[in-house]
Amino acid sequence: MELSDANLQTLTEYLKKTLDPDPAIRRPAEKFLESVEGSQNYPLLLLTLLEKSQENVIKVCASVTFKNYIKRNWRIVEDEPNKICESDRVAIKANIVPLMLSSPEQIQKQLSDAISIIGREDFPQKWPDLLTEMVNRFQSGDFHVINGVLRTAHSLFKRYRHEFKSNELWTEIKLVLDAFALPLTNLFKATIELCSTHANDASALKVLFSSLILIAKLFYSLNFQDLPEFFEDNMETWMTSFHSLLTLDNKLLQTDDEEEAGLLELLKSQICDNAALYAQKYDEEFQPYLPRFVTAIWNLLVTTGQEVKYDLLVSNAIQFLASVCERPHYKHLFEDQNTLTSICEKVIVPNMEFRAADEEAFEDNSEEYIRRDLEGSDIDTRRRAACDLVRGLCKFFEGPVTGIFSGYVNSMLQEYAKNPSVNWKHKDAAIYLVTSLASKAQTQKHGITQANELVNLTEFFVNHIQPDLKSATVNEFPVLKADGIKYIMIFRNQVPKEQLLVSIPLLINHLQAESIVVHTYAAHALERLFTMRGTNNATLITAAEMAPFVEVLLTNLFKALTLPGSSENEYIMKAIMRSFSLLQESIIPYMPSVITQLTQKLLAVSKNPSKPHFNHYMFESICLSIRITCKANPEAVGSFEEALFLVFTEILQNDVQEFIPYVFQVMSLLLEMHKNEIPSSYMALFPHLLQPVLWERTGNIPPLVRLLQAYLERGASTIASAAADKIPGLLGVFQKLIASKANDHQGFYLLNSIIEHMPPESVDQYRKQIFILLFQRLQNSKTTKFIKSFLVFVNLYCVRYGALALQEIFDSIQPKMFGMVLEKIIIPEIQKVSGQVEKKICAVGITKILTECPPMMDTEYTKLWIPLLQALIGLFELPEDDTIPDEEHFIDIEDTPGYQTAFSQLAFAGKKEHDPVGQMVNNPRIHLAQSLHKLSTACPGRVLSMLSTSLNAEALQYLQGYLQAASVSLL
């Protein structure tokens, strides 16, 4: 694409269309942009548009499209074509920083993100002048430019907060500190001075405080991995200024908005974070400054109101206290009983209250409420921070703190009892206090794993939780119902089993509650209870104990999916999946209605898949339905195909990318249920599965390979007779996969199935070509993973066609090739093979080479006979060699940035491990002994003389053991 006005005009029109609400206009425009994004100059056209277009909406749209383009294509993935040509890459890096700095804020943010994506790949090696270019702009004095630089630096450096330590990372951070730490410190000092100069100018203060927030965030990122020498030397400058900013109060920066945090709050919360980082990680160096920070933050907490806009500030301030109070050498600051009482009374209890804003979220924004409350993404809520502070204080002062709070809990419960309908919030706070006091250690999987001995959880449960859940109406006091259900969920390991069994019908009943939070919690609690393990790793709650409730459980779960706001509720769908898994054949009587409801749901959500977890559990539930029913009645597979195939066809025809990998997995499961023949409905689909476009998407590869394997296992002869013209297509897929380091193992899975199941004559003409392709790949890029797969394949080939056929095909490619493969690959590398079945295939294959291949006994290959036997005994007896060369460590990790439908393995569509030599050989060691015995009978004396002269003593000892176990001897 040339950089011409005509192309700019075309691009403008298509970008406009991508904003159209009508899919008939929007989709073709998106497809067009997708089709041209590989062209040279495409990104430069976008940058020209966002710089020069007269229409703001086009500028913004071009900036977002550009950022997403960079996200999808900048990374160069091994084995895949480079999607952006080198001249475009150079031009982008040369122009993007000045362009970003001169753009309005909305566009600046998009370009800043794009720079950080490019920086993640190219900085510092391939973009050495980025830092200098940025630091030089600090001198400009223009805070719009300075904030652009700071914002970009923040998005570049924030990854230092969660990267693993490595030499490469330290080198990069050192480079950044050398160039950036001093200019950043000078900018910090200058900005603070400007704040006092412009103390009465509201608009100037807004810009300056935006800078200070970014500077404080950069301070956190640059200090996270370790305490840099520069910051240690300049701690006085930074900490004194941070402290004075914490205590600053400027009326001009206060906002009227009760919801949205203002600049002052955001800056103070970041400073609390920075102080907590130093208190936790560098407490020795930070010790002189700590007391004044504790005082300042304490005053901040006592004087800050309950409005939502202060939530982040208050929770970060409380987190600071929590991190300080659990360090042994700050213990003295909290020892005094009055201090503890004061913290409990002034900080903890007020921040545990259920506010009007929480009630609003509970009712009107339940999805966000659940995400915060259940999934622990409430890291920055007041309640979570107060809870962490209780836990921190209990580390050293469990007795006194429990004593103080017991009084609060009792008085709150008494208040509630006086007038429940008015005072229900008191009980809510009491339950929250008990929960935070009692829980010492918690995991997502097991709930509370360690509890405070001073709190009687079962007694509290029976007296205060159960009565709420037993009340006749499921819709009154929804917050207390949700609290009660959450209590069961959290303390499921502490409450005795009989109490859990009493709770199950109550939870099933609450699936009908109108409140989204209540019926979601009920579903989630049931799902968690069903996963609990009792003795012998069996489920704690058995299918027999659930028998009286099966019908009402299934009815209420499916009914809950029809309640407003829960049509794609992932917790309900996960509970359906877990119920199927627990109840097994008890669900069969309800299957007709269940599968109808699941397929209707599948059809509905396939129109616009938006909830990945919900979709995943839905497909898991479908797989479970198939497995459970067909285990009891294999003939039922036909009725599932009837129910599902219409929807599947629609999904494949409409190219619903998110669902296609799932559809292939379910189809594999169904096809594997057929005993001997492939139904014609599957054969009709077979040619479509070989279309190259399907194999372009990485997420399709594992499930498609498995589906083709199912075709080969169930109907190789049908393919050979009715679809022989498709065999080259099948091998074409193998050829594409084998060329990729990331997917070569999938290519071998397919090849192994072809060799194992296809009639020999149907692949005769292709065999030599297959080996030539494998040898080319071995020459070009030999990785450990490839060699392991290659060894298994060669030995499977040997098992299937015989050792002589293997030797002949190798030597037909190149004379003496067979000996080279034995000497250079099989003997030195066989120890790397892992997996029971894989090792067995190799053992049987090598045994055949040793005992059923005449050239091994009477040509120059004979010198390899003993080393090969020694390698085989090593495979049996030595530990597996799992070393991997350094440069290969990261090959298997598929990490493509941007949105690419990843492959999600369905647990309940799992493939049974298949052993191709299972019927032929049970014990490979005994098989070796028997085969050697047979060989020695055919040529007496030869085997024994080779063994006694060349095999090492230890291996010989093992071999004698095999011969004894097989009750045979060598002649």
NUKOLFI-187723 format. One line per 8 residues: for each residue x, y, z of C-alpha. Coordinates in steps of 0.02 Angstrom, whole numbers, plus 50000, padded with zeros to 5 digits. Layout:
% NUKOLFI-187723
X Y Z  ... .
% end
This chain:
% NUKOLFI-187723
50000 50000 50000  50075 50165 49949  50073 50317 50061  49950 50405 49945  49798 50516 49973  49688 50387 49887  49740 50254 50012  49715 50373 50158 .
49540 50409 50093  49500 50222 50075  49565 50187 50250  49462 50331 50322  49303 50260 50246  49334 50085 50311  49380 50148 50486  49215 50243 50489 .
49121 50085 50443  49203 49988 50586  49111 50105 50706  48942 50066 50628  48821 49977 50748  48751 49874 50602  48851 49711 50589  48814 49700 50403 .
48917 49858 50377  49040 49836 50520  49097 49656 50489  49149 49674 50305  49249 49831 50353  49338 49736 50493  49375 49593 50371  49445 49717 50244 .
49563 49795 50373  49616 49619 50425  49654 49578 50243  49766 49731 50215  49858 49736 50381  49999 49628 50311  50037 49757 50176  50191 49867 50184 .
50154 50047 50242  49986 49999 50323  50043 50054 50498  50120 50213 50428  49955 50255 50343  49868 50237 50513  49996 50351 50596  49975 50480 50456 .
49787 50476 50483  49796 50500 50670  49913 50646 50643  49830 50733 50496  49647 50684 50487  49526 50828 50512  49398 50720 50604  49433 50683 50787 .
49334 50520 50783  49447 50455 50642  49604 50507 50738  49547 50409 50892  49490 50260 50788  49657 50257 50694  49754 50263 50859  49656 50117 50933 .
49672 50016 50771  49859 50053 50769  49883 49998 50950  49789 49834 50919  49888 49805 50760  50051 49823 50857  49984 49709 50994  49944 49571 50869 .
50093 49584 50754  50247 49664 50831  50315 49509 50916  50417 49399 50800  50367 49219 50833  50488 49082 50786  50434 48975 50636  50307 49107 50586 .
50327 49244 50456  50377 49417 50517  50212 49511 50502  50284 49688 50494  50420 49727 50367  50585 49795 50432  50569 49967 50349  50398 49992 50433 .
50471 49942 50602  50612 50069 50585  50492 50207 50530  50371 50172 50673  50509 50181 50804  50579 50340 50728  50411 50432 50729  50305 50365 50869 .
50380 50457 51020  50368 50635 50947  50196 50594 50877  50136 50530 51045  50200 50684 51135  50116 50805 51015  49947 50715 51017  49796 50756 51125 .
49782 50652 51285  49655 50526 51219  49771 50478 51074  49927 50497 51182  49865 50354 51293  49844 50235 51145  50015 50275 51072  50094 50264 51244 .
50025 50086 51259  50091 50045 51084  50265 50108 51134  50264 49997 51288  50214 49844 51182  50357 49881 51060  50472 49918 51208  50433 49750 51287 .
50504 49665 51131  50637 49789 51070  50698 49888 51221  50843 49904 51256  50935 49801 51123  50839 49850 50968  50785 50023 51028  50936 50093 51121 .
50894 50277 51098  50717 50267 51169  50769 50320 51346  50878 50465 51291  50739 50527 51178  50618 50522 51325  50734 50598 51457  50779 50743 51343 .
50596 50794 51340  50599 50827 51528  50693 50988 51486  50548 51052 51379  50456 51128 51528  50292 51081 51440  50196 50970 51561  50085 50898 51424 .
50245 50828 51346  50322 50781 51515  50165 50686 51567  50167 50595 51400  50346 50538 51436  50302 50490 51616  50149 50392 51560  50251 50297 51431 .
50391 50264 51555  50262 50198 51679  50187 50077 51553  50364 50021 51504  50433 49997 51680  50281 49931 51775  50323 49754 51720  50472 49762 51840 .
50344 49738 51978  50305 49560 51928  50451 49495 51825  50558 49353 51892  50734 49400 51939  50859 49367 51801  51026 49439 51743  50942 49508 51589 .
50812 49600 51695  50944 49671 51813  51048 49731 51667  50897 49819 51593  50847 49898 51760  51026 49958 51788  51026 50038 51616  50860 50124 51653 .
50919 50184 51824  51081 50255 51753  50986 50356 51625  50825 50393 51718  50845 50401 51908  50932 50570 51919  50822 50661 51791  50668 50587 51877 .
50727 50649 52048  50765 50822 51980  50594 50827 51897  50514 50773 52062  50600 50915 52157  50558 51043 52022  50376 50989 52014  50356 51004 52204 .
50429 51179 52197  50309 51225 52058  50166 51160 52166  50205 51288 52301  50232 51426 52172  50062 51389 52092  49973 51343 52255  49827 51456 52209 .
49810 51406 52026  49688 51260 52013  49720 51217 51829  49911 51219 51851  49896 51110 52007  49795 50980 51912  49933 50958 51783  50071 50957 51915 .
49982 50831 52025  49954 50717 51875  50144 50721 51854  50174 50684 52038  50059 50532 52032  50156 50461 51883  50323 50501 51966  50265 50409 52125 .
50212 50258 52019  50381 50257 51931  50467 50264 52101  50371 50105 52150  50419 50012 51989  50603 50060 51995  50619 50012 52179  50519 49851 52172 .
50652 49721 52128  50787 49786 52245  50837 49947 52330  50942 50041 52200  51097 50127 52266  51041 50293 52191  50875 50292 52285  50959 50237 52446 .
51077 50387 52432  50931 50503 52394  50807 50430 52517  50803 50592 52618  50744 50692 52466  50609 50569 52417  50543 50522 52589  50537 50699 52657 .
50438 50754 52504  50324 50602 52510  50290 50637 52694  50247 50819 52664  50132 50771 52519  50042 50648 52633  50000 50786 52755  49960 50916 52621 .
49783 50977 52604  49742 51101 52467  49560 51155 52451  49584 51183 52263  49619 50997 52239  49465 50937 52333  49325 50872 52223  49137 50873 52248 .
49118 50703 52167  49083 50570 52299  49123 50421 52187  49279 50467 52088  49446 50484 52178  49529 50654 52148  49713 50685 52110  49757 50717 52293 .
49681 50550 52347  49767 50456 52206  49936 50532 52249  49919 50494 52434  49866 50313 52400  50019 50287 52289  50131 50360 52426  50053 50238 52552 .
50098 50099 52431  50276 50162 52414  50295 50175 52603  50225 49997 52625  50350 49933 52495  50496 50009 52592  50427 49952 52761  50412 49773 52698 .
50568 49754 52591  50695 49881 52651  50645 49902 52833  50822 49928 52897  50856 50076 52781  50680 50144 52804  50680 50133 52994  50723 50318 53027 .
50572 50373 52925  50447 50244 52984  50375 50324 53142  50329 50487 53053  50245 50389 52913  50146 50285 53039  50087 50446 53123  50042 50532 52959 .
49949 50381 52893  49858 50354 53058  49799 50536 53057  49746 50514 52877  49639 50363 52923  49557 50446 53071  49511 50603 52973  49456 50529 52806 .
49269 50511 52772  49167 50359 52718  49140 50419 52538  49181 50299 52396  49311 50416 52322  49424 50383 52473  49415 50193 52459  49582 50167 52371 .
49670 50288 52488  49596 50210 52646  49629 50032 52591  49811 50072 52543  49834 50164 52708  49764 50015 52806  49874 49896 52703  50024 50000 52755 .
49978 49977 52940  49947 49791 52907  50119 49769 52830  50202 49861 52974  50112 49775 53118  50165 49599 53069  50352 49638 53064  50432 49584 53228 .
50537 49742 53255  50389 49860 53238  50289 49758 53366  50322 49886 53504  50222 50019 53410  50062 49919 53436  50086 49832 53604  49988 49952 53712 .
49808 49893 53745  49745 50071 53715  49829 50076 53545  49749 49910 53497  49577 49968 53557  49597 50130 53464  49645 50041 53301  49497 49923 53319 .
49375 50060 53358  49434 50198 53240  49501 50102 53091  49440 49924 53082  49257 49931 53136  49210 50087 53035  49288 50013 52878  49193 49851 52894 .
49024 49934 52884  48911 49894 52738  48884 50066 52660  48747 50131 52548  48870 50119 52402  48898 49933 52440  48711 49905 52448  48691 49990 52280 .
48826 49880 52202  48746 49724 52280  48580 49764 52197  48626 49851 52034  48801 49798 51990  48802 49621 52057  48931 49555 51935  49061 49679 51997 .
49009 49648 52179  49033 49460 52158  49200 49484 52071  49262 49591 52214  49190 49489 52355  49213 49310 52295  49363 49312 52184  49474 49418 52294 .
49486 49556 52165  49427 49667 52309  49609 49700 52347  49573 49886 52356  49411 49880 52456  49404 49946 52632  49334 49784 52700  49473 49677 52627 .
49606 49796 52694  49525 49798 52868  49520 49609 52863  49707 49602 52820  49744 49720 52964  49649 49606 53085  49752 49459 53021  49913 49558 53039 .
49873 49611 53218  49825 49433 53265  50000 49375 53222  50066 49447 53386  49911 49499 53481  49782 49364 53445  49713 49355 53624  49686 49542 53655 .
49619 49575 53479  49495 49430 53489  49441 49493 53660  49411 49671 53597  49313 49611 53447  49207 49483 53538  49131 49629 53632  49093 49718 53468 .
49018 49562 53388  48902 49531 53536  48841 49711 53543  48812 49712 53354  48710 49552 53364  48608 49623 53509  48571 49780 53407  48513 49670 53263 .
48401 49565 53376  48311 49721 53439  48247 49765 53265  48308 49652 53124  48226 49744 52979  48310 49909 53026  48472 49847 53102  48520 49706 52982 .
48683 49796 52936  48745 49768 53115  48731 49581 53090  48818 49593 52922  48966 49682 53003  48967 49553 53145  48978 49409 53021  49117 49497 52927 .
49213 49527 53089  49197 49345 53142  49257 49290 52970  49408 49404 52971  49452 49355 53150  49435 49169 53123  49526 49151 52959  49714 49141 52969 .
49755 49058 52804  49644 49036 52654  49656 48960 52480  49536 48971 52333  49533 48781 52323  49505 48732 52504  49429 48885 52588  49501 48921 52760 .
49647 48805 52798  49695 48877 52968  49574 48952 53094  49587 49052 53255  49563 48931 53401  49476 49066 53503  49322 49075 53390  49191 48936 53397 .
49141 48926 53214  49013 48786 53224  48920 48867 53369  48913 49034 53276  48853 48940 53121  48710 48851 53211  48653 49002 53312  48672 49144 53188 .
48694 49080 53010  48574 48934 52992  48419 49026 53056  48437 49154 52914  48451 49017 52783  48306 48917 52856  48183 49061 52851  48031 49029 52741 .
48063 49165 52614  48221 49159 52510  48207 49340 52459  48208 49434 52625  48372 49508 52691  48471 49460 52535  48635 49530 52604  48624 49422 52760 .
48578 49270 52653  48733 49302 52546  48838 49321 52705  48772 49157 52772  48806 49063 52611  48980 49138 52601  49012 49083 52781  48973 48901 52735 .
49086 48916 52585  49233 48991 52679  49225 48879 52832  49177 48719 52742  49328 48630 52815  49292 48683 52995  49104 48652 53001  49065 48466 53032 .
48998 48362 52887  48825 48337 52965  48802 48527 52966  48855 48535 52783  48726 48401 52740  48592 48503 52829  48646 48654 52726  48634 48570 52555 .
48443 48577 52536  48448 48757 52602  48576 48804 52469  48476 48717 52332  48325 48817 52390  48421 48981 52375  48458 48946 52191  48283 49018 52167 .
48321 49184 52252  48289 49337 52145  48449 49422 52203  48588 49383 52079  48717 49383 52219  48617 49259 52324  48582 49129 52189  48760 49146 52123 .
48833 49117 52297  48717 48968 52321  48779 48890 52158  48960 48927 52202  48942 48855 52378  48866 48693 52311  49005 48678 52182  49139 48701 52317 .
49055 48574 52434  49046 48446 52293  49235 48458 52266  49281 48425 52448  49378 48265 52479  49350 48145 52623  49445 47987 52666  49531 47888 52525 .
49520 48043 52417  49336 48006 52380  49217 48155 52377  49162 48203 52552  48981 48212 52497  48930 48055 52404  48807 48028 52262  48704 47919 52382 .
48687 48062 52507  48631 48175 52365  48502 48050 52298  48348 48134 52380  48395 48302 52303  48445 48258 52125  48286 48315 52041  48265 48478 52136 .
48452 48517 52118  48450 48497 51928  48283 48588 51910  48338 48736 52016  48509 48750 51932  48436 48758 51757  48297 48872 51818  48428 48990 51892 .
48497 49014 51716  48330 49090 51667  48331 49219 51808  48361 49400 51752  48546 49440 51744  48605 49259 51755  48578 49190 51580  48767 49165 51563 .
48814 49148 51746  48978 49052 51754  48954 48999 51936  48788 48915 51896  48861 48826 51744  49011 48769 51846  48891 48702 51978  48797 48606 51841 .
48960 48530 51782  49013 48484 51959  48841 48410 51999  48851 48298 51845  49025 48244 51895  48970 48200 52072  48802 48120 52033  48861 48016 51883 .
48726 47890 51828  48595 47968 51944  48572 48104 51811  48529 47983 51668  48339 47987 51698  48342 48177 51675  48458 48175 51524  48330 48211 51385 .
48277 48375 51467  48456 48418 51520  48534 48397 51348  48393 48496 51267  48424 48639 51387  48612 48632 51360  48598 48632 51170  48474 48777 51173 .
48594 48873 51283  48739 48830 51167  48642 48892 51016  48596 49054 51105  48771 49097 51165  48856 49047 51001  48774 49200 50922  48889 49311 51024 .
49009 49220 51143  49059 49340 51279  49089 49240 51438  49237 49121 51413  49220 49032 51582  49033 49004 51560  49064 48933 51386  49201 48818 51449 .
49094 48743 51588  48948 48724 51467  49054 48617 51350  49121 48520 51500  48941 48485 51553  48899 48424 51376  49050 48307 51380  48999 48239 51550 .
48822 48207 51489  48892 48107 51342  49018 48009 51447  48897 47964 51587  48754 47913 51473  48858 47817 51346  48951 47724 51483  48784 47651 51536 .
48713 47635 51360  48838 47648 51215  48695 47656 51088  48644 47827 51157  48785 47911 51061  48668 47929 50910  48541 48032 51006  48679 48151 51066 .
48739 48172 50887  48561 48209 50834  48543 48341 50970  48712 48425 50944  48758 48413 50760  48637 48547 50700  48711 48674 50821  48889 48616 50782 .
48859 48639 50595  48798 48815 50625  48950 48856 50733  49070 48790 50599  48979 48877 50457  48974 49044 50547  49157 49022 50597  49126 49056 50783 .
49312 49056 50823  49294 49041 51012  49189 48882 50999  49272 48787 50857  49410 48708 50965  49274 48649 51087  49165 48578 50949  49312 48474 50884 .
49343 48404 51059  49161 48354 51084  49157 48277 50910  49315 48176 50951  49231 48114 51109  49075 48062 51012  49173 47981 50872  49280 47883 50996 .
49117 47813 51069  49081 47723 50903  49151 47549 50904  49201 47503 50727  49129 47610 50589  49130 47796 50549  48952 47859 50522  48926 47946 50354 .
48887 48112 50441  49069 48116 50499  49140 48064 50331  49051 48211 50249  49145 48329 50363  49316 48246 50340  49377 48345 50187  49333 48510 50272 .
49447 48469 50419  49598 48472 50304  49569 48650 50242  49727 48754 50273  49629 48902 50344  49575 48798 50495  49756 48757 50534  49810 48939 50532 .
49738 48968 50706  49848 48896 50842  49698 48862 50956  49626 48739 50830  49780 48630 50813  49772 48515 50967  49584 48476 50953  49592 48455 50764 .
49738 48333 50776  49642 48234 50906  49487 48231 50795  49589 48169 50645  49665 48036 50759  49488 47981 50805  49446 47968 50618  49601 47861 50590 .
49569 47750 50742  49388 47718 50697  49386 47720 50508  49557 47706 50427  49493 47576 50303  49345 47688 50257  49465 47832 50225  49580 47719 50122 .
49436 47656 50014  49316 47804 50005  49431 47954 50029  49602 47898 49964  49618 48064 49872  49621 48149 50043  49777 48057 50104  49895 48187 50025 .
49794 48322 50116  49815 48228 50280  50003 48217 50251  50004 48402 50203  49939 48442 50378  50078 48333 50451  50206 48427 50344  50144 48597 50405 .
50147 48545 50588  50317 48462 50581  50395 48624 50517  50347 48717 50676  50446 48699 50837  50291 48739 50937  50178 48609 50852  50293 48473 50789 .
50235 48351 50925  50057 48370 50859  50123 48324 50686  50197 48165 50760  50032 48121 50848  49949 48127 50677  50089 48032 50590  50090 47895 50723 .
49903 47870 50699  49924 47860 50509  50062 47729 50527  49968 47630 50659  49795 47626 50580  49802 47655 50392  49813 47498 50282  49999 47485 50232 .
49965 47490 50044  49872 47656 50058  50027 47747 50123  50163 47648 50031  50196 47781 49901  50217 47917 50032  50330 47830 50158  50498 47881 50088 .
50442 48062 50071  50387 48062 50255  50561 48009 50312  50646 48136 50197  50542 48276 50276  50590 48218 50451  50775 48211 50407  50768 48386 50333 .
50693 48451 50494  50826 48358 50596  50961 48441 50493  50887 48616 50503  50833 48627 50685  50853 48481 50801  50765 48509 50968  50748 48388 51114 .
50560 48382 51093  50578 48339 50908  50705 48201 50943  50593 48122 51076  50446 48120 50956  50557 48057 50813  50621 47911 50918  50444 47857 50963 .
50390 47867 50781  50540 47768 50714  50508 47630 50841  50321 47628 50807  50360 47611 50621  50475 47466 50663  50340 47382 50769  50211 47405 50631 .
50312 47360 50475  50459 47261 50546  50641 47301 50579  50698 47250 50406  50575 47371 50324  50645 47509 50434  50825 47469 50385  50779 47458 50200 .
50688 47624 50194  50831 47715 50284  50962 47640 50169  50858 47678 50014  50863 47863 50057  51053 47858 50073  51173 47710 50089  51222 47670 50270 .
51089 47791 50335  51019 47657 50453  51186 47644 50545  51199 47832 50558  51026 47847 50636  51067 47709 50761  51235 47782 50806  51195 47968 50807 .
51014 47971 50867  50941 47812 50939  51087 47752 51047  51138 47922 51122  50964 47997 51140  50846 47854 51188  50866 47896 51372  50769 48060 51340 .
50606 47972 51297  50474 47999 51432  50303 47924 51465  50258 47742 51500  50181 47703 51331  50316 47797 51235  50454 47701 51325  50365 47537 51291 .
50349 47574 51103  50536 47614 51097  50582 47457 51194  50481 47344 51078  50549 47433 50923  50731 47419 50979  50704 47236 51027  50645 47204 50848 .
50799 47292 50776  50910 47185 50887  50826 47019 50855  50729 47026 50690  50846 47122 50576  50974 47006 50490  51091 47150 50436  51120 47185 50621 .
51202 47014 50637  51312 47003 50483  51359 47172 50408  51456 47325 50469  51301 47364 50573  51349 47221 50691  51467 47337 50788  51312 47434 50842 .
51222 47281 50912  51297 47288 51088  51287 47480 51107  51103 47469 51054  51066 47331 51180  51158 47430 51314  51052 47584 51271  50892 47480 51285 .
50941 47411 51457  50980 47592 51504  50804 47643 51448  50734 47510 51566  50846 47542 51716  50922 47716 51715  50829 47873 51768  50757 47974 51624 .
50873 48106 51551  50769 48264 51563  50908 48389 51526  50866 48519 51396  50994 48631 51311  50986 48811 51376  50930 48890 51215  50779 48776 51205 .
50697 48811 51372  50563 48925 51306  50515 48845 51142  50356 48763 51200  50283 48917 51281  50152 48986 51163  50133 49166 51216  50060 49262 51072 .
50012 49437 51124  49844 49501 51070  49681 49408 51052  49705 49234 50983  49580 49102 51030  49689 48993 51138  49656 48809 51152  49567 48763 51313 .
49576 48579 51353  49409 48507 51412  49446 48397 51562  49293 48288 51534  49328 48263 51348  49495 48184 51397  49566 48052 51281  49604 47881 51353 .
49789 47841 51342  49811 47721 51198  49947 47587 51196  49981 47528 51018  50087 47381 51077  49975 47336 51223  49902 47176 51153  50065 47116 51078 .
50181 47146 51226  50138 47156 51409  50309 47166 51490  50445 47237 51375  50589 47168 51481  50521 46990 51467  50486 47019 51283  50671 47065 51258 .
50726 46905 51347  50608 46797 51242  50662 46880 51079  50848 46858 51121  50813 46676 51162  50731 46655 50992  50878 46740 50904  51005 46632 50995 .
50911 46476 50942  50924 46533 50761  51112 46568 50771  51182 46471 50922  51334 46541 51010  51335 46711 50923  51230 46806 51049  51320 46735 51201 .
51494 46772 51133  51446 46953 51091  51372 46977 51264  51517 46901 51360  51650 47001 51268  51570 47173 51255  51419 47208 51367  51463 47298 51529 .
51444 47199 51690  51299 47297 51764  51196 47286 51604  51235 47100 51592  51172 47075 51770  51006 47161 51727  50992 47055 51569  51016 46894 51667 .
50875 46950 51780  50759 46972 51628  50806 46799 51563  50770 46720 51732  50603 46810 51746  50556 46747 51572  50619 46571 51616  50727 46561 51458 .
50913 46545 51425  51028 46590 51280  51110 46456 51175 .
% end
